């Protein structure tokens, strides 16, 4: 039998055996509650954030891969928001630049760039579209500042 996959987006630390995950696990003849408990244990760090998971299985054997939540979810968490701004009249939140750099380093695999500097700029662009300031500044201004810095600042 070839390996198969079940892909799902779950609430970090709070997955439930409800559709679509529960029925898919049951149809695959996997121990539903055991798998759900393991997913919750492994995604607890991302509590309150949607997290992608993949259950790879063959007969009764399975493994769980936990992905990185979408960038917007990570930024919302750092800003303490439930959602970004729909209009950009005023900022809806603020994130420290230090956190943006940490997110950039931990999410390089989600980027088409090969440098932390450029990943930081991508994240700042996301902040612009979400109406979030960084260190109290407009992210566009920070992008201009970053363009003047050397790569050593992002090592």
C-alpha positions in Angstrom: 0.0 0.0 0.0 1.3 3.4 -0.9 1.6 6.2 1.6 -1.3 8.7 1.7 -1.8 12.1 3.2 -4.5 14.0 5.1 -3.9 17.7 5.0 -5.7 20.1 7.4 -5.6 23.5 9.0 -6.2 23.2 12.7 -6.4 25.7 15.6 -3.1 25.4 17.4 -3.5 23.2 20.4 -7.2 22.9 19.9 -7.8 20.5 17.1 -11.1 18.5 17.4 -12.3 15.3 15.9 -14.9 17.2 13.9 -15.2 17.4 10.1 -13.1 17.5 8.1 -10.3 16.0 10.2 -12.1 13.5 12.3 -14.0 11.7 9.5 -10.8 11.7 7.4 -8.8 10.0 10.2 -11.6 7.6 10.8 -11.9 6.7 7.1 -8.1 6.1 7.1 -8.6 3.7 10.1 -6.3 5.7 12.3 -6.8 6.1 16.1 -8.7 9.4 15.9 -8.4 10.7 19.4 -4.7 9.6 19.7 -3.9 11.5 16.5 -5.9 14.6 17.6 -4.1 14.6 21.0 -0.7 14.4 19.3 -1.6 17.2 16.9 -2.7 19.4 19.9 0.5 18.6 21.8 2.7 19.5 18.8 0.8 22.7 17.9 0.2 24.0 21.5 2.9 26.7 20.9 0.6 28.2 18.2 -2.5 28.5 20.4 -5.0 30.7 18.8 -3.5 30.5 15.3 -4.4 28.3 12.4 -1.7 25.8 11.7 -1.2 23.5 8.7 -0.7 19.8 9.5 -0.2 16.8 7.3 -0.8 13.3 8.5 1.2 10.8 6.4 0.0 7.3 6.8 0.3 3.8 5.5 -2.1 1.2 7.0 -1.9 1.7 10.8 1.4 3.6 10.8 1.4 7.4 10.6 3.5 10.5 11.2 2.4 14.1 11.7 4.1 17.0 10.1 3.4 20.4 11.5 3.9 23.4 9.2 4.4 27.0 9.9 1.2 29.1 10.2 0.6 31.7 7.5 2.6 34.9 7.8 -0.4 37.0 8.5 -1.4 34.8 11.4 2.1 35.1 13.0 2.0 38.9 12.6 -1.5 39.2 14.1 -0.3 37.2 17.1 2.7 39.4 17.6 0.5 42.5 17.4 -2.2 41.0 19.7 -4.9 41.3 17.0 -7.7 39.1 15.8 -7.6 40.6 12.3 -5.7 43.2 10.3 -7.2 46.5 9.2 -9.7 46.6 6.3 -9.1 50.4 5.9 -5.8 52.1 6.5 -7.0 55.3 8.2 -5.1 54.5 11.3 -2.8 51.7 12.4 -4.5 48.8 14.2 -1.5 47.5 16.0 2.3 47.5 16.4 5.0 44.9 16.3 8.6 45.3 17.5 11.2 45.1 14.7 13.0 42.5 16.7 10.0 40.2 16.4 9.8 40.8 12.6 13.5 39.8 12.3 12.8 36.6 14.4 9.8 35.7 12.2 11.9 36.3 9.1 14.6 33.9 10.4 12.1 31.3 11.4 10.1 31.4 8.1 12.8 31.6 5.4 11.3 28.4 3.8 8.1 30.4 3.1 10.0 32.9 1.0 11.3 33.2 -2.5 14.3 35.0 -1.2 17.6 33.7 0.2 18.4 36.5 2.6 17.0 37.5 6.0 17.1 41.1 4.9 14.8 40.5 2.0 12.5 38.3 4.1 12.2 41.1 6.7 11.2 43.4 3.9 8.5 40.9 2.8 7.1 40.8 6.3 7.2 44.6 6.5 5.2 44.7 3.3 2.7 42.4 4.9 2.5 44.7 7.9 1.7 47.6 5.4 -1.2 45.7 4.0 -2.5 44.8 7.4 -2.4 48.3 8.8 0.3 47.4 11.4 3.2 49.6 12.4 6.6 48.3 13.4 8.4 50.0 16.3 5.7 52.7 16.0 6.9 53.5 12.4 5.3 53.1 9.0 6.7 49.8 7.6 7.4 51.6 4.3 9.8 53.9 6.1 11.6 50.9 7.7 12.0 49.3 4.3 13.8 52.4 3.1 16.0 52.3 6.2 16.8 48.6 5.7 17.9 49.3 2.1 20.6 51.5 3.6 21.9 48.9 6.0 24.5 46.3 5.4 23.6 42.6 5.4 25.6 42.1 8.6 22.8 43.7 10.6 20.6 40.6 9.8 23.0 37.8 10.5 
